[in-house]
Amino acid sequence: MLPQEIIRTKRDGGTLSAAEIAFMVEGLTSGAVTEGQVAAFAMAVFFNGMNTDERVALTLAMRDSGTVLDWSDLDGPALDKHSTGGIGDNVSLMLAPALAACGAYCPMISGRGLGHTGGTLDKLDSIPGYRTQPDNALFRHAVQAAGCAVIGQTVDLAPADKRFYGIRDVTATVESIDLITASILSKKLAAGLGGLVLDVKTGSGAFMARPEDAQGLAESLVRVSNGAGLPTSALITDMNEPLASAAGNAVEVRNAVDFLTGKRRDPRLYEVTVALGGELLALGGLAADAEAGRGKFAASFDSGAAAERFGKMTAELGGPADFVERPEAYLEAAPVVRDVHLDETGAVAAIDTRAIGIAVVEMGGGRKRAADEIDHAVGFTDLAGLGAPAGPGDLLGRVHARDEAMAERAADALKAAYGLDGPGSSGRTVYERIG
């Protein structure tokens, strides 16, 4: 086969065979297909799309470009979730240990921050000693011992995706639903899962801001994942305001510990976490249906079993053994903490959630360049939600900054992100189930 002929077929709107797609991915992995040819292929797909069979073939070929994990020796199902990203989205930190407490195993492979959205690995890096990039032996040991392990993608899992994404990133082809689908699912399929739930977000803080775009991505992901043999469902959830009341790294970890121990559970965060968990327990055969799964999942938080599993996971991956009991002793605190209030009086009717994420990045809580170091201490806590009272006597949020000048800029950015006039809240957090 010739790469240029495969590119020509897709350029002209044709349908590619599984063999042609596998040839391109093999060349992508080995370097036999040049960057120019990969870029041309990506652009052809961007404009002409792929049908479901092509998406499945691309996903499977990318999965098979490296190691595929096998958890068949475990005495329960291997389950996981994927979020398309948002602000205050620390769901993984509670969901993984709760799954373990309910009899499942969760070998979760997560990512770092992307654009305005936070990354689970950056959050976990704020825990001293926690190894987000363990070798496969430690990863497997932690999963077996704690029932869960949240780590980053290893070099031998779906390596084709890493090269493909790097080329897409600089050729304006990132936004293709076909290629997004293959990128997300190739890594999840390589993780050897028995069930997957997708949290596809929509709203002012989501990559898919329009509901119809989120629905299109969710439908593609569910069709392809099930077509590739992985039982999958998706929930479309709201990101018109931060999911947790915290946005940052160490502050979101502290928020998660407070959630697990029952000290504080933000209502919208609780709703999404339990809904996703219920779906997974049903997919994994650990609950009769999603509703029964939600009840079982919620009970793992109330009993303390999920918190215990989180502590065990943290210790197995190198973190402090008493982290859950004493998070304040280990998480770095910002030197400057400032309360933020609005001068005008009213109720919060609109939030530019993306702007809050950008403000965290500007403080150093995210990356402006790939090589940037993360400042884990900075961010926001006690963020007001839609419908909350706003005025001189009402807390809009609390800034955690490195210095006074940074705190001033962050406070101004937070004020600008809130509006007292706007559409208001729909009152819904989970919009739709697909699958």
C-alpha positions in Angstrom: 0.0 0.0 0.0 1.0 3.6 -0.5 0.2 6.3 2.1 -0.5 8.8 -0.6 -3.2 6.6 -2.2 -4.9 6.1 1.1 -4.8 9.9 1.7 -6.2 10.4 -1.8 -9.1 8.1 -1.1 -10.1 9.9 2.0 -9.4 13.3 0.4 -12.0 12.4 -2.3 -14.6 11.3 0.3 -14.0 7.6 0.0 -14.3 4.9 2.7 -11.1 3.3 4.0 -10.8 -0.4 4.8 -9.6 -1.6 8.1 -6.4 -2.8 6.4 -5.7 0.6 5.0 -6.2 2.3 8.3 -4.0 -0.3 10.1 -1.3 0.4 7.5 -1.4 4.1 8.2 -1.3 3.6 12.0 1.6 1.1 11.7 3.5 3.7 9.6 2.6 6.4 12.1 4.1 4.3 15.0 7.2 3.2 13.1 7.9 6.5 11.4 7.5 5.0 7.9 4.7 7.5 7.2 6.0 11.0 7.3 4.7 13.8 9.4 3.5 15.6 6.2 1.5 12.5 5.2 0.0 12.1 8.7 -1.0 15.8 8.6 -2.5 15.4 5.2 -4.4 12.3 6.4 -5.7 14.1 9.4 -6.9 17.0 7.3 -8.6 14.7 4.9 -10.4 13.1 7.8 -11.2 16.5 9.3 -13.1 17.6 6.2 -14.6 14.3 5.0 -15.1 12.4 8.2 -15.2 8.7 8.9 -18.1 6.3 9.3 -18.5 4.1 12.4 -16.6 1.2 11.0 -13.7 3.4 10.1 -13.7 5.0 13.5 -13.7 1.5 15.1 -10.8 0.4 12.9 -8.8 3.5 13.7 -9.4 3.1 17.4 -8.4 -0.6 17.4 -5.3 0.0 15.3 -4.1 2.8 17.7 -4.9 0.5 20.7 -2.8 -2.2 19.2 0.2 0.1 18.5 1.5 -0.8 22.0 0.8 -2.8 25.1 -2.8 -3.9 25.9 -3.2 -4.5 29.6 -4.9 -7.7 30.9 -6.8 -7.7 34.2 -8.4 -11.1 33.8 -6.7 -12.4 36.9 -8.7 -10.0 39.1 -11.7 -11.2 41.0 -13.9 -8.3 39.9 -14.5 -6.1 36.8 -12.0 -3.5 35.7 -14.0 -0.3 35.3 -13.1 3.3 34.4 -14.5 6.7 33.3 -13.3 9.5 31.1 -14.2 13.1 31.3 -13.9 15.6 28.4 -12.7 18.2 30.9 -13.9 21.1 32.9 -13.3 23.4 35.9 -13.4 21.9 39.4 -13.8 18.5 37.9 -12.0 16.3 40.5 -14.5 13.4 40.1 -11.8 10.8 39.4 -10.4 11.3 42.9 -13.6 10.1 44.5 -14.9 7.8 41.8 -11.9 5.5 41.6 -11.8 4.6 45.3 -15.6 4.3 45.5 -15.5 1.8 42.7 -12.9 -0.2 44.6 -15.1 -0.1 47.7 -18.0 -1.5 45.7 -16.1 -4.6 44.5 -14.7 -3.3 41.2 -11.1 -2.5 40.2 -10.2 0.9 38.7 -6.9 1.0 36.7 -7.5 4.7 35.8 -5.1 6.3 33.2 -5.6 10.0 33.4 -4.1 13.1 31.8 -2.6 16.5 32.6 -4.3 19.9 32.2 -5.3 20.8 28.7 -6.0 24.4 27.8 -8.2 26.0 30.4 -9.2 22.7 32.0 -7.4 21.0 35.0 -5.7 17.7 34.8 -6.1 14.8 37.3 -2.4 14.0 37.3 -1.4 17.7 38.1 -3.8 17.5 41.1 -2.3 14.2 42.3 1.2 15.6 41.9 0.4 18.0 44.7 0.5 15.0 47.1 4.2 14.5 48.3 5.6 11.2 47.1 2.7 10.2 45.0 4.0 8.5 41.8 1.8 9.5 38.9 4.1 7.7 36.4 4.9 4.3 38.1 6.2 1.3 36.2 3.7 -1.4 35.2 4.7 -3.6 38.1 3.9 -0.9 40.7 0.7 0.1 38.8 -0.5 -3.5 38.9 0.4 -4.0 42.5 -1.5 -0.8 43.5 -4.6 -1.9 41.7 -4.5 -5.3 43.3 -3.8 -4.0 46.8 -6.0 -0.9 46.9 -8.5 -1.8 44.2 -7.6 1.4 42.3 -4.7 3.4 41.0 -4.9 6.7 39.1 -1.8 7.2 37.0 -0.6 8.8 33.7 -0.3 7.2 30.3 2.9 5.0 30.0 5.0 5.2 26.9 3.9 1.7 25.7 0.2 2.4 25.9 -1.2 3.5 22.5 2.0 5.2 21.4 0.5 6.0 18.0 -1.9 8.3 19.7 0.9 10.4 21.2 2.5 11.0 17.8 -0.8 11.5 16.1 -2.0 14.1 18.6 1.3 16.0 18.5 0.9 16.4 14.7 -2.8 17.3 15.0 -2.0 19.9 17.6 0.0 21.9 15.1 -2.1 21.3 12.0 -5.5 22.6 13.2 -7.1 19.2 13.2 -7.6 18.6 16.9 -11.4 19.3 16.8 -12.3 16.4 14.5 -14.8 14.2 16.3 -13.5 11.2 14.4 -10.0 11.7 15.6 -11.0 12.8 19.2 -13.0 9.5 19.4 -10.0 7.4 18.4 -7.6 9.3 20.7 -9.7 8.9 23.8 -10.8 5.3 23.3 -7.5 3.9 22.0 -6.0 4.6 25.5 -9.0 3.3 27.4 -9.1 0.1 25.3 -5.4 -0.4 25.8 -6.0 -0.3 29.6 -7.9 -3.6 29.3 -11.2 -2.4 30.8 -14.4 -4.3 31.2 -16.7 -1.3 31.3 -16.4 2.5 30.6 -18.6 5.5 31.3 -18.0 8.8 29.6 -18.7 12.2 31.2 -19.2 14.5 28.2 -19.5 18.1 29.4 -21.2 21.0 27.8 -21.5 24.7 28.8 -19.2 27.7 29.3 -16.4 25.8 30.8 -16.4 22.8 28.4 -14.5 22.2 25.1 -17.9 21.2 23.6 -19.8 24.4 24.7 -22.9 23.7 22.6 -25.1 20.8 23.7 -25.5 19.5 20.1 -21.7 19.2 19.8 -21.5 17.3 23.2 -24.2 15.0 22.1 -22.5 14.3 18.8 -19.2 13.4 20.5 -21.0 11.3 23.2 -22.8 9.3 20.5 -19.6 8.7 18.5 -17.7 7.6 21.6 -20.4 5.2 22.7 -20.9 3.7 19.3 -17.2 3.2 18.6 -16.4 1.9 22.1 -19.2 -0.7 22.0 -18.3 -1.5 18.5 -14.8 -2.2 19.7 -16.1 -4.6 22.3 -16.0 -2.4 25.4 -19.4 -1.9 27.1 -19.8 1.8 27.4 -22.4 4.5 28.2 -22.2 8.3 28.4 -23.7 11.1 30.5 -23.9 14.6 29.2 -23.3 16.9 32.1 -23.4 20.6 32.8 -20.2 22.8 32.9 -21.8 26.2 33.0 -20.3 26.6 36.5 -17.4 24.9 38.3 -18.3 21.4 39.3 -16.6 21.6 42.7 -16.3 24.8 44.7 -12.6 24.7 44.2 -10.4 25.2 41.1 -6.7 24.5 41.2 -4.6 21.5 42.2 -3.9 21.1 45.9 -7.2 22.9 46.6 -9.1 20.4 44.5 -7.3 17.5 46.3 -8.3 19.0 49.6 -11.9 19.3 48.3 -11.8 15.6 47.3 -10.6 14.6 50.8 -13.3 16.7 52.4 -15.8 14.9 50.1 -14.6 11.5 50.9 -14.5 12.1 54.7 -17.9 13.8 54.6 -16.6 17.2 55.8 -18.0 18.9 52.7 -19.7 17.6 49.6 -20.6 20.1 46.9 -24.1 19.1 45.7 -23.4 19.2 41.9 -20.1 17.3 42.3 -21.9 14.6 44.4 -24.7 14.2 41.8 -22.3 13.7 38.9 -19.9 11.4 40.8 -22.8 9.2 42.0 -24.5 9.1 38.6 -21.2 8.0 36.9 -20.6 5.5 39.6 -24.1 4.0 39.3 -23.6 3.6 35.5 -20.3 1.8 36.0 -21.6 -0.6 38.6 -24.4 -1.6 36.3 -22.0 -2.0 33.3 -19.8 -4.2 35.5 -22.6 -6.4 36.7 -22.2 -5.2 40.3 -25.7 -3.6 40.4 -29.0 -4.6 38.8 -29.3 -1.2 37.1 -27.9 2.4 37.3 -30.3 3.4 40.0 -29.3 0.5 42.2 -25.7 1.3 41.4 -26.2 4.9 42.6 -27.4 3.7 46.0 -24.5 1.3 46.4 -22.0 4.0 45.3 -23.4 6.6 47.7 -23.2 4.1 50.6 -19.4 3.7 50.0 -19.0 7.4 50.8 -21.3 7.3 53.8 -19.6 4.3 55.3 -16.0 5.7 54.9 -15.0 2.7 52.7 -14.2 5.0 49.7 -12.0 7.2 51.9 -10.2 4.2 53.2 -9.5 3.0 49.6 -8.2 6.5 48.6 -5.8 6.4 51.5 -4.6 2.9 50.6 -4.1 3.9 47.0 -2.1 7.0 48.0 0.2 5.0 50.2 0.7 2.2 47.7 1.8 4.8 45.1 4.3 6.5 47.4 2.2 9.1 49.2 1.8 9.6 53.0 0.1 6.8 54.8 -2.0 9.3 56.8 -2.8 11.6 54.0 -6.6 11.3 54.4 -6.4 12.0 58.1 -4.0 15.0 57.8 -4.1 16.5 54.3 -3.2 20.0 55.6 0.1 18.6 56.8 1.1 17.6 53.3 -0.6 19.9 50.8 1.3 23.1 50.0 -0.7 26.2 51.0 -0.4 29.5 49.1 1.1 32.4 51.1 -1.6 34.8 50.2 -5.3 34.1 50.7 -7.9 36.7 49.8 -11.7 36.8 50.0 -13.4 38.2 46.9 -16.7 40.1 46.9 -18.7 42.0 44.2 -19.5 45.6 44.7 -23.0 45.3 43.2 -25.9 43.3 44.8 -27.9 40.6 43.2 -27.8 36.9 42.5 -25.3 35.1 40.3 -27.0 34.5 36.9 -24.1 33.7 34.6 -20.5 32.4 35.0 -17.8 32.4 32.4 -16.4 29.1 33.7 -13.7 29.0 31.1 -12.4 32.4 32.4 -12.0 30.9 35.9 -9.9 28.1 34.4 -7.8 30.6 32.5 -7.3 32.6 35.7 -5.9 29.5 37.4 -3.5 29.0 34.5 -2.4 32.6 34.7 -1.6 32.1 38.4 0.7 29.2 37.5 -1.8 26.4 38.3 -1.8 25.3 34.6 0.7 25.5 31.8 1.2 28.3 29.2 3.9 26.2 27.6 4.4 22.4 27.7 7.6 22.7 29.7 6.1 25.0 32.4 6.2 23.8 36.1 2.9 23.7 37.9 2.3 25.7 41.1 0.2 23.3 43.0 -0.8 25.7 45.8 -2.6 28.4 43.8 -6.3 28.5 42.8 -9.7 29.3 44.1 -11.9 27.9 46.8 -15.5 28.6 48.1 -16.6 29.5 44.6 -20.2 30.8 44.4 -22.5 28.9 42.1 -25.4 30.0 39.9 -28.2 31.5 41.9 -26.0 32.3 44.9 -26.4 35.8 46.5 -23.7 38.2 45.4 -22.8 41.5 46.9 -20.4 43.3 49.3 -21.4 41.0 52.2 -21.4 37.7 50.1 -18.3 35.6 49.4 -17.8 35.2 45.6 -14.7 33.1 46.1 -11.4 32.9 47.9 -8.1 33.4 46.0 -5.0 31.4 46.9 -2.0 33.2 45.4 1.8 33.3 45.5 1.9 37.1 46.2 -0.3 40.1 46.6 0.0 41.3 43.0 -1.1 37.8 41.8 -4.0 37.8 44.3 -5.1 41.2 43.0 -5.1 40.1 39.3 -6.9 36.8 40.2 -9.5 38.6 42.2 -10.2 40.9 39.3 -10.5 38.0 36.9 -12.9 36.2 39.2 -15.1 39.2 39.5 -15.2 39.6 35.7 -16.2 36.0 35.3 -19.4 36.4 37.3 -22.5 38.2 36.0 -25.7 39.1 37.8 -27.6 39.2 34.5 -27.9 36.2 32.3 -29.8 33.0 31.6 -29.4 31.6 35.1 -29.3 27.9 35.9 -31.3 25.2 34.3 -31.3 23.4 37.6 -30.0 20.3 35.9 -26.5 18.8 36.3 -26.9 15.6 34.3 -28.7 16.3 31.0 -28.9 13.1 29.2 -27.8 9.4 29.1 -26.5 7.9 25.9 -25.9 4.2 25.5 
